[in-house]
Amino acid sequence: MTQSDASMRSLSEIKGFTPALCSQLAKLGIPSIQALLLHLPLRYLDETRITAIRDLRLGEQTQIEGVVVHNEVSYKPRKMLNVRLQDDTGIINLRFLHFYPSQVTAMQIGQRLRVFGEVRPGFFGYEMVHPTQRKVGEDTPVNQALTPVYPSTAGLSQAAIRKAVNLVLQPANLLETLPAWVYQSLQLPDFASSLRLLHQPLPDMALTALEDRTHPAWQRLAFDELLAQQLSMRQHYARRKQSQAPKIAASQTLVKQLQAQLPFSLTAAQQTVIAEISHDLSQPHPMQRLLQGDVGSGKTIVACIAALQLIEHGWQVAMMAPTEILAEQHYKKLAGWLVPLGIEVAWLTGSQHKKEREHSLSRIANGEAMLAVGTHALFQDQVQFKQLGLAIVDEQHRFGVGQRLALRKKGQQAQLEPHQLMMSATPIPRTLSMSYYADLDVSVIDALPPGRTPIVTKLVADDRREEILQRVHDACAQGQQAYWVCPLIEESETLQLQTANDTFAYMQQTFPQLKVGLVHGRMKSAEKQAVMQAFAANEIHLLVATTVIEVGVDVPNASLMVIEHAERMGLSQLHQLRGRVGRGAAKSTCILLYSKQQCSQIGRQRLKVIFESNDGFQIAQADLNIRGPGELLGTRQSGVPMLKIADLERDAALLEIAKVTADRLLENHPAAVAAHLQRWLSQGEEWIKV
């Protein structure tokens, strides 16, 4: 049975939904019956019993009932409402910092109240701060089931949401979208009973079974959500296969010429990935491949060889990076490889002088420059390519959907789309790749080039700072170079952390015999470039920097890195920063300085992971477990909404089944697929990937 169109109706068409209520629900992204049905509770309150005041325990959320014996508005140290509630066993204080006159009236002395809140220690003994409360009589029955608590917005009460949900929990809105065989092997409940149970829990439901989201009702909806994601991604993948792109044969001369001049040999992992990309480029539809590899695995040379395959056949290539430091790094490296082959490389960035910029634009437009390297400046309107065949996007998760799409549209000559190669030095855990990247082909460089020395990671508390300063001095005195990384440029009132400016001044004073440099994101581009060039030329011994050096800095002689307040940084950021050393033959060390006082539980987890592992995939998996997928994906910019119900770690087994089921449904049940996507993807909106 397929889904009824009735469930996609606007809420404004339903009796009982006033314009004011519809407006409030719209703020939560709820325009239709179906969206409201899938607006599921965050948690549940156990209001099925009343606890005597003498039996209350600190930290518990519980329900009490009693009579108001004190009601007073005080004004020192700030305005607040204090109410004292008494039952047969004791008295508790209720405190309200924000309240209306109507609440003062509703809790007058002598009024019987039923109150739910968290028990805290207070000046007069136990108290509840801002508990929920309602008037009751002596015989008012308690709730028979758990009370759902929904995500809400200002002015929209929980009672209003519950009433609205109950209005649409009708059989016509709860029809199945998919054939019965989809769920048989999973032994999951049907859609209707799953939704009813989560919105209206049964009287005997255990709170833990609902809140840990392992109950079969939650699992049914998690599977449906994962399946919708897979179906959408696979549809997008199939549509891309129907688009037209330049069909590029393998390179016969340029790649051989490049390899003959390289001072190193390609690894087997690099050769495998190059073959995968070359095959994609020879197809008549656009490649959309994600190239991932750990820090230092050699992605740039792979991208260069892909570019040569296009250039040899007269097509231009664009390479975009998120920062000027990284873009310039790519420009210099690629120009060093390609200019000797007679290939012009253009450089384009937002900070260029007008004359230099116009010269680059002209060379790109008339086809003199076969490769254009730059920052976000590459996708601006005035940039015109003569014949763009390949767009390479490094650290792709840092760019917005519109930016990546704008670059792709620059190459639509003769209705041909350019191929796309996206690169990431943040390895993507398998479950993330299967779900959010299901519409991409993925290549992995899973081995580092020979000669890379393992990086030793040390955890050091900041009370041993003097030892670390001596270590830096000794390393630089022996001809090596060092980084000192700080998390902030200027002092913050909220985070009293060491700053780059203060550290730079301190290091100059402490090490007068060393040349100390400073680089941070607020410096002008020319200043940053000058400092980085001096550091690369070994004219600067110690570089004080913010996380602007996280990607794109390659100085083989730098063998020591100190990261200040490492407990404040994310795992992938720490791993990227650590990858700036260990690029030469010398033994390299990364010292993570942390504050004992400011290190949170999550901070300790991160430091333990980064200390114990150099494997980017293990670190990325741990990052996913600690933070969730949002920051790994750059979700605000990716165009892909987060999963609201499913959890990639908890529901990994369901994801595997959803992947297989999606292919079978797409092949045999197109109408059911359309109905399922309409239910789960906001009235058919696509999760677009570009």
Secondary structure, 3 states (H helix, E strand, C coil): CCCCHHHHCEHHHCCCCCHHHHHHHHHCCCCEHHHHHCCCCCEEECCCCCCCHHHCCCCCEEEEEEEEEEEEEECCCCCEEEEEEEECCEEEEEEECCCCHHHHHHCCCCCEEEEEEECEEECCEEEEECCEEEECCCCCCCCCCCEEECCCCCCCCHHHHHHHHHHHCCHHHCCCCCCCHHHHCCCCCCHHHHHHHHHCCCCCCCHHHHHCCCCHHHHHHHHHHHHHHHHHHHHHHHHHHHCCCCCCCCCCCHHHHHHHHCCCCCCHHHHHHHHHHHHHHCCCCCCEEEEEECCCCCHHHHHHHHHHHHHCCCCEEEEECCCHHHHHHHHHHHHHHHHHHCCEEEEECCCCCHHHHHHHHHHHHCCCEEEEEECHHHHCCCCCCCCEEEEEEECHHHCCHHHHHHHHHCCCHHHCCCEEEEEECCCCCHHHHHHHCCCCEEEEECCCCCCCCCEEEEEEEHHHHHHHHHHHHHHHHCCCEEEEECCECCCCCCCCCCEHHHHHHHHHHHCCCCCEEEECCCCCHHHHHHHHHHHHCCCCCEEEECHHHCCCCCCCCEEEEEECCHHHCCHHHHHHHHCCCCCCCCCEEEEEEECCCCCCHHHHHHHHHHHHCCCHHHHHHHHHHHHCCHHHHCHHHHCCCCCCCCCCCCCHHHHHHHHHHHHHHHHHCHHHHHHHHHHHCCCCCCCCCC
